[in-house]
């Protein structure tokens, strides 16, 4: 028969309430993150390592999934499903990850679900930066933040380039006021 702590873990894993997710969404909106591209990442037992917390490399993968969700929303907004498919398939001008760093604030363990969202904060002619927030439903707080730089890349010519105006405009609309955006 499972002990009390096992039952609590089972209960917590399957009871991420609507209010927990509402709190996460409220945090995301209040702090200027993009509510349209929220990524929900359930934590699996196998995400943990021998130190009994989610292995650090998974945070980079979780940010990748959230970034792809942001890109899907951006491309769909600018040109529908065809634009989304082309962007994700590396056809024409798209995005390529230039760098990523993660600031770990609290360890995450199974069971949990992370809510991730993006916030662009600088944009230049050939690249832009995103902050990714990781909000833990089990802990009801931010557990990590990642910084990513994405470069516009012409996959046909295999080189860096300027971003397409419609996609750059989408990013500009998501920028918080008073950021380092180009005019």
C-alpha positions as CSV (number, residue, x, y, z in Angstrom):
1,X,0.0,0.0,0.0
2,X,1.5,3.4,-0.9
3,X,2.4,5.7,1.9
4,X,0.9,9.2,2.5
5,X,3.8,11.0,0.6
6,X,3.3,8.8,-2.4
7,X,-0.5,9.5,-2.5
8,X,0.3,13.3,-2.1
9,X,2.7,13.0,-5.2
10,X,0.0,11.2,-7.2
11,X,-2.6,13.7,-6.2
12,X,-0.4,16.7,-6.9
13,X,0.6,15.3,-10.3
14,X,-3.0,15.0,-11.5
15,X,-4.5,17.9,-9.7
16,X,-2.8,21.0,-11.3
17,X,-5.9,23.0,-10.9
18,X,-7.3,25.5,-13.2
19,X,-6.5,28.1,-10.6
20,X,-2.8,27.1,-10.6
21,X,-2.7,27.6,-14.4
22,X,-4.7,30.8,-14.0
23,X,-2.0,32.1,-11.5
24,X,0.7,31.2,-14.0
25,X,-1.1,33.0,-16.8
26,X,-1.6,36.0,-14.6
27,X,2.1,36.1,-13.8
28,X,3.0,35.8,-17.4
29,X,0.7,38.7,-18.5
30,X,1.7,40.9,-15.5
31,X,5.4,40.5,-16.3
32,X,5.1,41.2,-20.0
33,X,5.5,37.7,-21.4
34,X,3.6,36.6,-24.5
35,X,0.2,35.0,-23.5
36,X,-0.4,33.8,-27.1
37,X,2.5,31.4,-27.2
38,X,2.4,29.8,-23.7
39,X,4.0,26.3,-23.6
40,X,2.9,23.7,-21.1
41,X,5.7,21.3,-20.2
42,X,4.8,18.3,-18.0
43,X,7.8,17.0,-16.1
44,X,8.4,13.3,-16.6
45,X,10.1,11.0,-14.1
46,X,12.9,10.4,-16.6
47,X,13.6,14.1,-16.8
48,X,15.3,13.8,-13.4
49,X,19.0,12.8,-13.0
50,X,20.9,11.1,-10.2
51,X,20.8,14.4,-8.2
52,X,17.0,14.0,-7.9
53,X,16.0,17.1,-9.9
54,X,15.3,17.8,-13.5
55,X,18.6,17.6,-15.4
56,X,19.8,21.0,-16.6
57,X,19.9,20.1,-20.3
58,X,16.2,19.6,-20.3
59,X,15.7,23.3,-19.5
60,X,17.3,24.1,-22.9
61,X,15.0,21.7,-24.6
62,X,12.0,23.1,-22.9
63,X,13.0,26.6,-24.0
64,X,13.4,25.2,-27.5
65,X,9.8,23.9,-27.5
66,X,8.5,27.2,-26.1
67,X,10.6,29.1,-28.8
68,X,9.1,27.0,-31.5
69,X,5.6,27.7,-30.2
70,X,6.5,31.5,-30.3
71,X,7.7,31.1,-33.9
72,X,4.5,29.2,-34.9
73,X,2.4,32.0,-33.5
74,X,4.5,34.6,-35.2
75,X,4.5,32.9,-38.6
76,X,0.7,32.0,-38.5
77,X,-0.1,35.6,-37.6
78,X,1.9,36.9,-40.5
79,X,0.9,34.5,-43.2
80,X,-1.2,31.5,-42.0
81,X,-0.3,27.9,-41.9
82,X,1.7,28.0,-45.1
83,X,4.1,30.6,-43.6
84,X,4.3,28.5,-40.4
85,X,5.3,25.4,-42.3
86,X,7.9,27.2,-44.4
87,X,9.4,28.9,-41.3
88,X,9.6,25.6,-39.4
89,X,11.0,23.7,-42.4
90,X,13.8,26.2,-43.0
91,X,12.5,27.4,-46.3
92,X,13.6,30.9,-47.4
93,X,14.2,33.3,-44.5
94,X,13.8,31.8,-41.1
95,X,15.4,31.8,-37.7
96,X,18.4,30.1,-36.2
97,X,19.5,29.9,-32.6
98,X,22.6,32.0,-32.0
99,X,23.0,31.5,-28.3
100,X,21.1,30.4,-25.2
101,X,21.8,30.7,-21.5
102,X,19.8,29.5,-18.5
103,X,19.6,31.0,-15.0
104,X,18.5,28.3,-12.6
105,X,16.6,29.7,-9.6
106,X,15.0,26.6,-7.9
107,X,15.3,22.8,-8.6
108,X,12.3,21.1,-10.2
109,X,11.3,17.6,-9.4
110,X,8.7,15.1,-10.6
111,X,5.7,15.6,-10.4
112,X,5.3,19.1,-11.8
113,X,4.3,21.0,-14.8
114,X,6.1,24.1,-16.1
115,X,4.4,26.9,-17.9
116,X,6.8,28.7,-20.3
117,X,6.4,31.9,-22.2
118,X,8.6,34.3,-24.1
119,X,9.3,38.0,-24.0
120,X,11.3,39.7,-26.8
121,X,13.4,42.5,-25.4
122,X,15.8,43.7,-28.1
123,X,15.6,43.6,-31.8
124,X,18.2,44.5,-34.4
125,X,18.2,44.2,-38.2
126,X,19.6,40.6,-38.2
127,X,18.7,39.3,-34.8
128,X,16.5,39.6,-31.7
129,X,16.6,38.4,-28.1
130,X,14.0,36.5,-26.1
131,X,13.7,35.9,-22.4
132,X,11.9,32.6,-21.5
133,X,10.3,32.3,-18.1
134,X,9.7,28.8,-16.5
135,X,6.8,28.9,-14.0
136,X,6.3,25.8,-11.8
137,X,2.7,24.9,-11.0
138,X,3.9,22.8,-8.1
139,X,5.9,25.6,-6.6
140,X,3.7,28.5,-7.8
141,X,6.8,30.5,-8.7
142,X,9.4,31.1,-11.3
143,X,12.1,28.4,-11.3
144,X,14.3,29.5,-14.2
145,X,14.8,32.1,-16.9
146,X,16.6,31.6,-20.2
147,X,18.0,34.2,-22.6
148,X,18.1,33.3,-26.3
149,X,19.4,35.2,-29.3
150,X,17.8,34.3,-32.6
151,X,19.3,35.3,-35.9
152,X,17.5,35.8,-39.1
153,X,18.9,33.3,-41.6
154,X,18.4,32.8,-45.3
155,X,18.3,29.0,-45.7
156,X,18.4,29.3,-49.5
157,X,21.6,31.3,-49.4
158,X,22.9,29.8,-46.2
159,X,23.7,33.1,-44.5
160,X,22.5,35.6,-42.0
161,X,20.2,38.2,-43.3
162,X,17.7,40.9,-42.2
163,X,14.3,39.8,-41.0
164,X,11.2,39.9,-43.1
165,X,9.2,43.1,-42.3
166,X,6.0,41.3,-41.3
167,X,7.8,39.0,-38.8
168,X,9.9,41.9,-37.5
169,X,6.7,43.9,-37.0
170,X,5.1,41.0,-35.1
171,X,8.1,41.0,-32.7
172,X,8.0,44.8,-32.3
173,X,4.4,44.5,-31.2
174,X,5.4,42.1,-28.5
175,X,8.2,44.2,-27.2
176,X,7.7,45.9,-23.8
177,X,7.8,49.7,-23.8
178,X,11.2,51.4,-23.6
179,X,13.3,48.5,-24.9
180,X,16.3,48.5,-27.2
181,X,14.2,48.2,-30.4
182,X,15.3,49.8,-33.6
183,X,13.1,52.6,-34.7
